[in-house]
Amino acid sequence: MDTSSSDAARLLRLLALRALTLVLLVGITGETQLTLLFALTGLGLLLVPVKSAGGPPTGPERDV
């Protein structure tokens, strides 16, 4: 079992949670631009696809 992709996914979720926590803290202070920056960063980290480091590439197959 390859745990590198699950470790990477866990790390990205942790960083996303920290960024979204900063959204709440910075939003309370009224810094709109920083709040937007942290919100976009947190959502981006949650939505980024995590691929396994080993194995064949999984892309669309072409009929040649």
Predicted model as a PDB file, atoms N, CA, C, CB and O in Angstrom, pLDDT in the B-factor column:
MODEL        1                                                                  
ATOM      1  N   MET A   1       0.839  -1.179   0.000  1.00 49.00           N  
ATOM      2  CA  MET A   1       0.000   0.000   0.000  1.00 49.00           C  
ATOM      3  C   MET A   1       0.885   1.244   0.000  1.00 49.00           C  
ATOM      4  CB  MET A   1      -0.955  -0.003   1.216  1.00 49.00           C  
ATOM      5  O   MET A   1       1.791   1.378   0.822  1.00 49.00           O  
ATOM      6  N   ASP A   2       0.608   2.142  -0.928  1.00 56.00           N  
ATOM      7  CA  ASP A   2       1.395   3.365  -1.031  1.00 56.00           C  
ATOM      8  C   ASP A   2       0.763   4.439  -0.156  1.00 56.00           C  
ATOM      9  CB  ASP A   2       1.496   3.843  -2.506  1.00 56.00           C  
ATOM     10  O   ASP A   2      -0.345   4.897  -0.433  1.00 56.00           O  
ATOM     11  N   THR A   3       1.461   4.837   0.891  1.00 65.00           N  
ATOM     12  CA  THR A   3       0.907   5.816   1.821  1.00 65.00           C  
ATOM     13  C   THR A   3       1.352   7.236   1.510  1.00 65.00           C  
ATOM     14  CB  THR A   3       1.300   5.463   3.230  1.00 65.00           C  
ATOM     15  O   THR A   3       0.950   8.168   2.206  1.00 65.00           O  
ATOM     16  N   SER A   4       2.176   7.426   0.474  1.00 68.00           N  
ATOM     17  CA  SER A   4       2.667   8.771   0.186  1.00 68.00           C  
ATOM     18  C   SER A   4       1.541   9.696  -0.254  1.00 68.00           C  
ATOM     19  CB  SER A   4       3.744   8.720  -0.886  1.00 68.00           C  
ATOM     20  O   SER A   4       1.539  10.873   0.105  1.00 68.00           O  
ATOM     21  N   SER A   5       0.579   9.183  -1.028  1.00 74.00           N  
ATOM     22  CA  SER A   5      -0.515  10.038  -1.462  1.00 74.00           C  
ATOM     23  C   SER A   5      -1.451  10.364  -0.306  1.00 74.00           C  
ATOM     24  CB  SER A   5      -1.288   9.374  -2.593  1.00 74.00           C  
ATOM     25  O   SER A   5      -1.970  11.478  -0.232  1.00 74.00           O  
ATOM     26  N   SER A   6      -1.677   9.413   0.596  1.00 84.00           N  
ATOM     27  CA  SER A   6      -2.540   9.703   1.739  1.00 84.00           C  
ATOM     28  C   SER A   6      -1.853  10.669   2.703  1.00 84.00           C  
ATOM     29  CB  SER A   6      -2.921   8.403   2.468  1.00 84.00           C  
ATOM     30  O   SER A   6      -2.511  11.510   3.316  1.00 84.00           O  
ATOM     31  N   ASP A   7      -0.529  10.550   2.838  1.00 86.00           N  
ATOM     32  CA  ASP A   7       0.202  11.496   3.678  1.00 86.00           C  
ATOM     33  C   ASP A   7       0.153  12.898   3.086  1.00 86.00           C  
ATOM     34  CB  ASP A   7       1.657  11.048   3.850  1.00 86.00           C  
ATOM     35  O   ASP A   7      -0.003  13.879   3.812  1.00 86.00           O  
ATOM     36  N   ALA A   8       0.286  12.987   1.772  1.00 86.00           N  
ATOM     37  CA  ALA A   8       0.225  14.291   1.110  1.00 86.00           C  
ATOM     38  C   ALA A   8      -1.171  14.889   1.250  1.00 86.00           C  
ATOM     39  CB  ALA A   8       0.608  14.164  -0.381  1.00 86.00           C  
ATOM     40  O   ALA A   8      -1.313  16.087   1.491  1.00 86.00           O  
ATOM     41  N   ALA A   9      -2.191  14.067   1.101  1.00 88.00           N  
ATOM     42  CA  ALA A   9      -3.565  14.556   1.245  1.00 88.00           C  
ATOM     43  C   ALA A   9      -3.815  15.038   2.673  1.00 88.00           C  
ATOM     44  CB  ALA A   9      -4.578  13.450   0.869  1.00 88.00           C  
ATOM     45  O   ALA A   9      -4.460  16.064   2.887  1.00 88.00           O  
ATOM     46  N   ARG A  10      -3.301  14.292   3.641  1.00 91.00           N  
ATOM     47  CA  ARG A  10      -3.461  14.688   5.046  1.00 91.00           C  
ATOM     48  C   ARG A  10      -2.760  16.016   5.328  1.00 91.00           C  
ATOM     49  CB  ARG A  10      -2.909  13.594   5.978  1.00 91.00           C  
ATOM     50  O   ARG A  10      -3.291  16.868   6.040  1.00 91.00           O  
ATOM     51  N   LEU A  11      -1.570  16.183   4.766  1.00 91.00           N  
ATOM     52  CA  LEU A  11      -0.822  17.425   4.954  1.00 91.00           C  
ATOM     53  C   LEU A  11      -1.551  18.607   4.310  1.00 91.00           C  
ATOM     54  CB  LEU A  11       0.592  17.290   4.366  1.00 91.00           C  
ATOM     55  O   LEU A  11      -1.629  19.687   4.896  1.00 91.00           O  
ATOM     56  N   LEU A  12      -2.084  18.400   3.102  1.00 91.00           N  
ATOM     57  CA  LEU A  12      -2.817  19.474   2.434  1.00 91.00           C  
ATOM     58  C   LEU A  12      -4.077  19.851   3.198  1.00 91.00           C  
ATOM     59  CB  LEU A  12      -3.177  19.062   1.013  1.00 91.00           C  
ATOM     60  O   LEU A  12      -4.407  21.033   3.300  1.00 91.00           O  
ATOM     61  N   ARG A  13      -4.788  18.860   3.739  1.00 93.00           N  
ATOM     62  CA  ARG A  13      -5.977  19.161   4.540  1.00 93.00           C  
ATOM     63  C   ARG A  13      -5.613  19.933   5.801  1.00 93.00           C  
ATOM     64  CB  ARG A  13      -6.710  17.871   4.912  1.00 93.00           C  
ATOM     65  O   ARG A  13      -6.341  20.836   6.213  1.00 93.00           O  
ATOM     66  N   LEU A  14      -4.478  19.576   6.417  1.00 94.00           N  
ATOM     67  CA  LEU A  14      -4.031  20.279   7.616  1.00 94.00           C  
ATOM     68  C   LEU A  14      -3.686  21.738   7.294  1.00 94.00           C  
ATOM     69  CB  LEU A  14      -2.814  19.565   8.232  1.00 94.00           C  
ATOM     70  O   LEU A  14      -4.071  22.650   8.025  1.00 94.00           O  
ATOM     71  N   LEU A  15      -2.966  21.941   6.207  1.00 93.00           N  
ATOM     72  CA  LEU A  15      -2.618  23.310   5.819  1.00 93.00           C  
ATOM     73  C   LEU A  15      -3.865  24.111   5.426  1.00 93.00           C  
ATOM     74  CB  LEU A  15      -1.614  23.292   4.653  1.00 93.00           C  
ATOM     75  O   LEU A  15      -3.953  25.305   5.714  1.00 93.00           O  
ATOM     76  N   ALA A  16      -4.814  23.462   4.777  1.00 94.00           N  
ATOM     77  CA  ALA A  16      -6.059  24.138   4.412  1.00 94.00           C  
ATOM     78  C   ALA A  16      -6.832  24.543   5.657  1.00 94.00           C  
ATOM     79  CB  ALA A  16      -6.925  23.234   3.520  1.00 94.00           C  
ATOM     80  O   ALA A  16      -7.389  25.639   5.718  1.00 94.00           O  
ATOM     81  N   LEU A  17      -6.867  23.667   6.644  1.00 94.00           N  
ATOM     82  CA  LEU A  17      -7.557  23.990   7.890  1.00 94.00           C  
ATOM     83  C   LEU A  17      -6.906  25.171   8.595  1.00 94.00           C  
ATOM     84  CB  LEU A  17      -7.576  22.778   8.814  1.00 94.00           C  
ATOM     85  O   LEU A  17      -7.595  26.030   9.146  1.00 94.00           O  
ATOM     86  N   ARG A  18      -5.577  25.211   8.576  1.00 94.00           N  
ATOM     87  CA  ARG A  18      -4.877  26.343   9.197  1.00 94.00           C  
ATOM     88  C   ARG A  18      -5.148  27.643   8.446  1.00 94.00           C  
ATOM     89  CB  ARG A  18      -3.367  26.075   9.246  1.00 94.00           C  
ATOM     90  O   ARG A  18      -5.321  28.695   9.062  1.00 94.00           O  
ATOM     91  N   ALA A  19      -5.186  27.573   7.118  1.00 94.00           N  
ATOM     92  CA  ALA A  19      -5.469  28.779   6.332  1.00 94.00           C  
ATOM     93  C   ALA A  19      -6.895  29.259   6.586  1.00 94.00           C  
ATOM     94  CB  ALA A  19      -5.257  28.510   4.826  1.00 94.00           C  
ATOM     95  O   ALA A  19      -7.135  30.461   6.701  1.00 94.00           O  
ATOM     96  N   LEU A  20      -7.842  28.323   6.675  1.00 93.00           N  
ATOM     97  CA  LEU A  20      -9.231  28.727   6.929  1.00 93.00           C  
ATOM     98  C   LEU A  20      -9.417  29.234   8.361  1.00 93.00           C  
ATOM     99  CB  LEU A  20     -10.182  27.552   6.666  1.00 93.00           C  
ATOM    100  O   LEU A  20     -10.294  30.061   8.612  1.00 93.00           O  
ATOM    101  N   THR A  21      -8.613  28.755   9.287  1.00 94.00           N  
ATOM    102  CA  THR A  21      -8.639  29.303  10.643  1.00 94.00           C  
ATOM    103  C   THR A  21      -8.124  30.738  10.639  1.00 94.00           C  
ATOM    104  CB  THR A  21      -7.798  28.432  11.601  1.00 94.00           C  
ATOM    105  O   THR A  21      -8.649  31.601  11.343  1.00 94.00           O  
ATOM    106  N   LEU A  22      -7.092  30.980   9.837  1.00 93.00           N  
ATOM    107  CA  LEU A  22      -6.579  32.349   9.714  1.00 93.00           C  
ATOM    108  C   LEU A  22      -7.618  33.274   9.091  1.00 93.00           C  
ATOM    109  CB  LEU A  22      -5.295  32.367   8.877  1.00 93.00           C  
ATOM    110  O   LEU A  22      -7.629  34.471   9.375  1.00 93.00           O  
ATOM    111  N   VAL A  23      -8.494  32.729   8.240  1.00 95.00           N  
ATOM    112  CA  VAL A  23      -9.577  33.533   7.665  1.00 95.00           C  
ATOM    113  C   VAL A  23     -10.443  34.103   8.778  1.00 95.00           C  
ATOM    114  CB  VAL A  23     -10.436  32.690   6.689  1.00 95.00           C  
ATOM    115  O   VAL A  23     -10.792  35.284   8.764  1.00 95.00           O  
ATOM    116  N   LEU A  24     -10.784  33.263   9.731  1.00 95.00           N  
ATOM    117  CA  LEU A  24     -11.615  33.738  10.843  1.00 95.00           C  
ATOM    118  C   LEU A  24     -10.890  34.791  11.682  1.00 95.00           C  
ATOM    119  CB  LEU A  24     -12.029  32.561  11.731  1.00 95.00           C  
ATOM    120  O   LEU A  24     -11.463  35.823  12.029  1.00 95.00           O  
ATOM    121  N   LEU A  25      -9.631  34.520  12.003  1.00 94.00           N  
ATOM    122  CA  LEU A  25      -8.891  35.455  12.855  1.00 94.00           C  
ATOM    123  C   LEU A  25      -8.626  36.786  12.156  1.00 94.00           C  
ATOM    124  CB  LEU A  25      -7.572  34.834  13.287  1.00 94.00           C  
ATOM    125  O   LEU A  25      -8.770  37.851  12.757  1.00 94.00           O  
ATOM    126  N   VAL A  26      -8.239  36.717  10.882  1.00 94.00           N  
ATOM    127  CA  VAL A  26      -7.939  37.950  10.150  1.00 94.00           C  
ATOM    128  C   VAL A  26      -9.231  38.675   9.792  1.00 94.00           C  
ATOM    129  CB  VAL A  26      -7.123  37.645   8.872  1.00 94.00           C  
ATOM    130  O   VAL A  26      -9.258  39.904   9.735  1.00 94.00           O  
ATOM    131  N   GLY A  27     -10.302  37.921   9.552  1.00 94.00           N  
ATOM    132  CA  GLY A  27     -11.587  38.542   9.248  1.00 94.00           C  
ATOM    133  C   GLY A  27     -12.122  39.356  10.416  1.00 94.00           C  
ATOM    134  O   GLY A  27     -12.772  40.382  10.213  1.00 94.00           O  
ATOM    135  N   ILE A  28     -11.858  38.912  11.622  1.00 95.00           N  
ATOM    136  CA  ILE A  28     -12.308  39.655  12.806  1.00 95.00           C  
ATOM    137  C   ILE A  28     -11.598  41.000  12.886  1.00 95.00           C  
ATOM    138  CB  ILE A  28     -12.053  38.840  14.094  1.00 95.00           C  
ATOM    139  O   ILE A  28     -12.186  41.992  13.318  1.00 95.00           O  
ATOM    140  N   THR A  29     -10.338  41.034  12.472  1.00 93.00           N  
ATOM    141  CA  THR A  29      -9.581  42.281  12.566  1.00 93.00           C  
ATOM    142  C   THR A  29      -9.953  43.271  11.465  1.00 93.00           C  
ATOM    143  CB  THR A  29      -8.096  41.988  12.509  1.00 93.00           C  
ATOM    144  O   THR A  29      -9.622  44.453  11.558  1.00 93.00           O  
ATOM    145  N   GLY A  30     -10.638  42.797  10.422  1.00 90.00           N  
ATOM    146  CA  GLY A  30     -11.097  43.709   9.375  1.00 90.00           C  
ATOM    147  C   GLY A  30     -10.171  43.832   8.184  1.00 90.00           C  
ATOM    148  O   GLY A  30     -10.372  44.704   7.339  1.00 90.00           O  
ATOM    149  N   GLU A  31      -9.177  42.993   8.097  1.00 91.00           N  
ATOM    150  CA  GLU A  31      -8.260  43.017   6.953  1.00 91.00           C  
ATOM    151  C   GLU A  31      -8.881  42.231   5.797  1.00 91.00           C  
ATOM    152  CB  GLU A  31      -6.862  42.425   7.340  1.00 91.00           C  
ATOM    153  O   GLU A  31      -8.728  41.012   5.718  1.00 91.00           O  
ATOM    154  N   THR A  32      -9.570  42.920   4.914  1.00 93.00           N  
ATOM    155  CA  THR A  32     -10.342  42.270   3.863  1.00 93.00           C  
ATOM    156  C   THR A  32      -9.466  41.544   2.856  1.00 93.00           C  
ATOM    157  CB  THR A  32     -11.191  43.282   3.152  1.00 93.00           C  
ATOM    158  O   THR A  32      -9.777  40.418   2.467  1.00 93.00           O  
ATOM    159  N   GLN A  33      -8.392  42.159   2.435  1.00 94.00           N  
ATOM    160  CA  GLN A  33      -7.549  41.543   1.417  1.00 94.00           C  
ATOM    161  C   GLN A  33      -6.854  40.284   1.939  1.00 94.00           C  
ATOM    162  CB  GLN A  33      -6.511  42.543   0.925  1.00 94.00           C  
ATOM    163  O   GLN A  33      -6.762  39.285   1.227  1.00 94.00           O  
ATOM    164  N   LEU A  34      -6.370  40.331   3.171  1.00 93.00           N  
ATOM    165  CA  LEU A  34      -5.748  39.141   3.757  1.00 93.00           C  
ATOM    166  C   LEU A  34      -6.774  38.033   3.974  1.00 93.00           C  
ATOM    167  CB  LEU A  34      -5.068  39.494   5.086  1.00 93.00           C  
ATOM    168  O   LEU A  34      -6.469  36.854   3.792  1.00 93.00           O  
ATOM    169  N   THR A  35      -7.987  38.413   4.362  1.00 94.00           N  
ATOM    170  CA  THR A  35      -9.048  37.421   4.540  1.00 94.00           C  
ATOM    171  C   THR A  35      -9.341  36.717   3.231  1.00 94.00           C  
ATOM    172  CB  THR A  35     -10.323  38.078   5.083  1.00 94.00           C  
ATOM    173  O   THR A  35      -9.466  35.493   3.200  1.00 94.00           O  
ATOM    174  N   LEU A  36      -9.450  37.466   2.157  1.00 95.00           N  
ATOM    175  CA  LEU A  36      -9.708  36.889   0.843  1.00 95.00           C  
ATOM    176  C   LEU A  36      -8.542  36.014   0.400  1.00 95.00           C  
ATOM    177  CB  LEU A  36      -9.965  37.994  -0.187  1.00 95.00           C  
ATOM    178  O   LEU A  36      -8.756  34.944  -0.169  1.00 95.00           O  
ATOM    179  N   LEU A  37      -7.330  36.450   0.649  1.00 94.00           N  
ATOM    180  CA  LEU A  37      -6.147  35.675   0.278  1.00 94.00           C  
ATOM    181  C   LEU A  37      -6.110  34.337   1.012  1.00 94.00           C  
ATOM    182  CB  LEU A  37      -4.876  36.472   0.576  1.00 94.00           C  
ATOM    183  O   LEU A  37      -5.877  33.301   0.390  1.00 94.00           O  
ATOM    184  N   PHE A  38      -6.336  34.347   2.314  1.00 94.00           N  
ATOM    185  CA  PHE A  38      -6.325  33.110   3.086  1.00 94.00           C  
ATOM    186  C   PHE A  38      -7.503  32.209   2.709  1.00 94.00           C  
ATOM    187  CB  PHE A  38      -6.360  33.423   4.583  1.00 94.00           C  
ATOM    188  O   PHE A  38      -7.358  30.987   2.702  1.00 94.00           O  
ATOM    189  N   ALA A  39      -8.652  32.782   2.397  1.00 95.00           N  
ATOM    190  CA  ALA A  39      -9.805  31.979   1.998  1.00 95.00           C  
ATOM    191  C   ALA A  39      -9.532  31.265   0.677  1.00 95.00           C  
ATOM    192  CB  ALA A  39     -11.060  32.860   1.878  1.00 95.00           C  
ATOM    193  O   ALA A  39      -9.822  30.076   0.541  1.00 95.00           O  
ATOM    194  N   LEU A  40      -8.983  31.976  -0.280  1.00 95.00           N  
ATOM    195  CA  LEU A  40      -8.668  31.350  -1.565  1.00 95.00           C  
ATOM    196  C   LEU A  40      -7.579  30.294  -1.422  1.00 95.00           C  
ATOM    197  CB  LEU A  40      -8.234  32.407  -2.576  1.00 95.00           C  
ATOM    198  O   LEU A  40      -7.631  29.248  -2.068  1.00 95.00           O  
ATOM    199  N   THR A  41      -6.600  30.569  -0.579  1.00 93.00           N  
ATOM    200  CA  THR A  41      -5.540  29.590  -0.342  1.00 93.00           C  
ATOM    201  C   THR A  41      -6.093  28.331   0.310  1.00 93.00           C  
ATOM    202  CB  THR A  41      -4.441  30.194   0.534  1.00 93.00           C  
ATOM    203  O   THR A  41      -5.761  27.220  -0.106  1.00 93.00           O  
ATOM    204  N   GLY A  42      -6.922  28.491   1.312  1.00 93.00           N  
ATOM    205  CA  GLY A  42      -7.506  27.344   1.994  1.00 93.00           C  
ATOM    206  C   GLY A  42      -8.378  26.509   1.077  1.00 93.00           C  
ATOM    207  O   GLY A  42      -8.305  25.281   1.098  1.00 93.00           O  
ATOM    208  N   LEU A  43      -9.205  27.165   0.272  1.00 93.00           N  
ATOM    209  CA  LEU A  43     -10.051  26.419  -0.657  1.00 93.00           C  
ATOM    210  C   LEU A  43      -9.222  25.746  -1.741  1.00 93.00           C  
ATOM    211  CB  LEU A  43     -11.086  27.342  -1.290  1.00 93.00           C  
ATOM    212  O   LEU A  43      -9.528  24.631  -2.164  1.00 93.00           O  
ATOM    213  N   GLY A  44      -8.188  26.418  -2.183  1.00 93.00           N  
ATOM    214  CA  GLY A  44      -7.321  25.815  -3.188  1.00 93.00           C  
ATOM    215  C   GLY A  44      -6.616  24.578  -2.661  1.00 93.00           C  
ATOM    216  O   GLY A  44      -6.475  23.591  -3.383  1.00 93.00           O  
ATOM    217  N   LEU A  45      -6.172  24.618  -1.409  1.00 91.00           N  
ATOM    218  CA  LEU A  45      -5.517  23.457  -0.819  1.00 91.00           C  
ATOM    219  C   LEU A  45      -6.488  22.304  -0.600  1.00 91.00           C  
ATOM    220  CB  LEU A  45      -4.867  23.838   0.495  1.00 91.00           C  
ATOM    221  O   LEU A  45      -6.093  21.140  -0.664  1.00 91.00           O  
ATOM    222  N   LEU A  46      -7.753  22.617  -0.343  1.00 91.00           N  
ATOM    223  CA  LEU A  46      -8.743  21.555  -0.184  1.00 91.00           C  
ATOM    224  C   LEU A  46      -9.084  20.887  -1.512  1.00 91.00           C  
ATOM    225  CB  LEU A  46     -10.004  22.110   0.450  1.00 91.00           C  
ATOM    226  O   LEU A  46      -9.391  19.696  -1.550  1.00 91.00           O  
ATOM    227  N   LEU A  47      -9.032  21.648  -2.593  1.00 90.00           N  
ATOM    228  CA  LEU A  47      -9.469  21.134  -3.885  1.00 90.00           C  
ATOM    229  C   LEU A  47      -8.345  20.596  -4.756  1.00 90.00           C  
ATOM    230  CB  LEU A  47     -10.180  22.202  -4.620  1.00 90.00           C  
ATOM    231  O   LEU A  47      -8.622  20.025  -5.811  1.00 90.00           O  
ATOM    232  N   VAL A  48      -7.105  20.753  -4.363  1.00 87.00           N  
ATOM    233  CA  VAL A  48      -5.989  20.301  -5.187  1.00 87.00           C  
ATOM    234  C   VAL A  48      -5.981  18.773  -5.253  1.00 87.00           C  
ATOM    235  CB  VAL A  48      -4.642  20.832  -4.627  1.00 87.00           C  
ATOM    236  O   VAL A  48      -6.123  18.115  -4.223  1.00 87.00           O  
ATOM    237  N   PRO A  49      -5.819  18.203  -6.439  1.00 84.00           N  
ATOM    238  CA  PRO A  49      -5.786  16.736  -6.538  1.00 84.00           C  
ATOM    239  C   PRO A  49      -4.442  16.187  -6.062  1.00 84.00           C  
ATOM    240  CB  PRO A  49      -6.054  16.288  -7.989  1.00 84.00           C  
ATOM    241  O   PRO A  49      -3.393  16.779  -6.317  1.00 84.00           O  
ATOM    242  N   VAL A  50      -4.487  15.063  -5.377  1.00 79.00           N  
ATOM    243  CA  VAL A  50      -3.276  14.420  -4.881  1.00 79.00           C  
ATOM    244  C   VAL A  50      -3.074  13.142  -5.682  1.00 79.00           C  
ATOM    245  CB  VAL A  50      -3.366  14.122  -3.341  1.00 79.00           C  
ATOM    246  O   VAL A  50      -3.941  12.269  -5.714  1.00 79.00           O  
ATOM    247  N   LYS A  51      -1.917  13.047  -6.326  1.00 76.00           N  
ATOM    248  CA  LYS A  51      -1.617  11.873  -7.134  1.00 76.00           C  
ATOM    249  C   LYS A  51      -0.509  11.076  -6.473  1.00 76.00           C  
ATOM    250  CB  LYS A  51      -1.218  12.274  -8.569  1.00 76.00           C  
ATOM    251  O   LYS A  51       0.336  11.621  -5.763  1.00 76.00           O  
ATOM    252  N   SER A  52      -0.528   9.800  -6.715  1.00 63.00           N  
ATOM    253  CA  SER A  52       0.498   8.925  -6.191  1.00 63.00           C  
ATOM    254  C   SER A  52       1.810   9.186  -6.909  1.00 63.00           C  
ATOM    255  CB  SER A  52       0.085   7.457  -6.331  1.00 63.00           C  
ATOM    256  O   SER A  52       1.820   9.485  -8.102  1.00 63.00           O  
ATOM    257  N   ALA A  53       2.909   9.074  -6.189  1.00 60.00           N  
ATOM    258  CA  ALA A  53       4.219   9.338  -6.789  1.00 60.00           C  
ATOM    259  C   ALA A  53       4.645   8.215  -7.721  1.00 60.00           C  
ATOM    260  CB  ALA A  53       5.270   9.531  -5.702  1.00 60.00           C  
ATOM    261  O   ALA A  53       5.340   8.472  -8.703  1.00 60.00           O  
ATOM    262  N   GLY A  54       4.253   6.993  -7.447  1.00 61.00           N  
ATOM    263  CA  GLY A  54       4.655   5.868  -8.262  1.00 61.00           C  
ATOM    264  C   GLY A  54       3.518   5.386  -9.140  1.00 61.00           C  
ATOM    265  O   GLY A  54       2.375   5.821  -8.997  1.00 61.00           O  
ATOM    266  N   GLY A  55       3.844   4.482 -10.048  1.00 58.00           N  
ATOM    267  CA  GLY A  55       2.821   3.898 -10.888  1.00 58.00           C  
ATOM    268  C   GLY A  55       2.701   4.609 -12.216  1.00 58.00           C  
ATOM    269  O   GLY A  55       3.290   5.669 -12.429  1.00 58.00           O  
ATOM    270  N   PRO A  56       1.933   4.014 -13.103  1.00 59.00           N  
ATOM    271  CA  PRO A  56       1.777   4.594 -14.437  1.00 59.00           C  
ATOM    272  C   PRO A  56       0.910   5.846 -14.386  1.00 59.00           C  
ATOM    273  CB  PRO A  56       1.167   3.569 -15.401  1.00 59.00           C  
ATOM    274  O   PRO A  56       0.070   5.982 -13.497  1.00 59.00           O  
ATOM    275  N   PRO A  57       1.104   6.749 -15.320  1.00 59.00           N  
ATOM    276  CA  PRO A  57       0.266   7.947 -15.354  1.00 59.00           C  
ATOM    277  C   PRO A  57      -1.174   7.562 -15.691  1.00 59.00           C  
ATOM    278  CB  PRO A  57       0.811   8.973 -16.384  1.00 59.00           C  
ATOM    279  O   PRO A  57      -1.420   6.651 -16.482  1.00 59.00           O  
ATOM    280  N   THR A  58      -2.107   8.267 -15.083  1.00 60.00           N  
ATOM    281  CA  THR A  58      -3.514   7.977 -15.309  1.00 60.00           C  
ATOM    282  C   THR A  58      -4.151   9.131 -16.056  1.00 60.00           C  
ATOM    283  CB  THR A  58      -4.247   7.717 -13.981  1.00 60.00           C  
ATOM    284  O   THR A  58      -4.790   9.997 -15.459  1.00 60.00           O  
ATOM    285  N   GLY A  59      -3.973   9.134 -17.340  1.00 60.00           N  
ATOM    286  CA  GLY A  59      -4.556  10.171 -18.175  1.00 60.00           C  
ATOM    287  C   GLY A  59      -5.508   9.551 -19.169  1.00 60.00           C  
ATOM    288  O   GLY A  59      -5.675   8.332 -19.199  1.00 60.00           O  
ATOM    289  N   PRO A  60      -6.126  10.374 -19.977  1.00 68.00           N  
ATOM    290  CA  PRO A  60      -7.026   9.824 -20.979  1.00 68.00           C  
ATOM    291  C   PRO A  60      -6.242   9.009 -22.008  1.00 68.00           C  
ATOM    292  CB  PRO A  60      -7.814  10.951 -21.672  1.00 68.00           C  
ATOM    293  O   PRO A  60      -5.184   9.427 -22.477  1.00 68.00           O  
ATOM    294  N   GLU A  61      -6.776   7.852 -22.343  1.00 66.00           N  
ATOM    295  CA  GLU A  61      -6.103   7.001 -23.304  1.00 66.00           C  
ATOM    296  C   GLU A  61      -6.526   7.387 -24.712  1.00 66.00           C  
ATOM    297  CB  GLU A  61      -6.407   5.520 -23.031  1.00 66.00           C  
ATOM    298  O   GLU A  61      -7.689   7.697 -24.967  1.00 66.00           O  
ATOM    299  N   ARG A  62      -5.557   7.364 -25.619  1.00 67.00           N  
ATOM    300  CA  ARG A  62      -5.826   7.705 -27.015  1.00 67.00           C  
ATOM    301  C   ARG A  62      -5.794   6.443 -27.856  1.00 67.00           C  
ATOM    302  CB  ARG A  62      -4.802   8.738 -27.544  1.00 67.00           C  
ATOM    303  O   ARG A  62      -4.934   5.582 -27.668  1.00 67.00           O  
ATOM    304  N   ASP A  63      -6.727   6.337 -28.776  1.00 66.00           N  
ATOM    305  CA  ASP A  63      -6.720   5.245 -29.735  1.00 66.00           C  
ATOM    306  C   ASP A  63      -5.893   5.674 -30.932  1.00 66.00           C  
ATOM    307  CB  ASP A  63      -8.164   4.852 -30.161  1.00 66.00           C  
ATOM    308  O   ASP A  63      -6.284   6.584 -31.663  1.00 66.00           O  
ATOM    309  N   VAL A  64      -4.759   5.030 -31.140  1.00 63.00           N  
ATOM    310  CA  VAL A  64      -3.874   5.396 -32.257  1.00 63.00           C  
ATOM    311  C   VAL A  64      -3.962   4.341 -33.322  1.00 63.00           C  
ATOM    312  CB  VAL A  64      -2.411   5.567 -31.791  1.00 63.00           C  
ATOM    313  O   VAL A  64      -3.299   4.448 -34.353  1.00 63.00           O  
TER     314      VAL A  64                                                      
ENDMDL                                                                          
END                                                                             
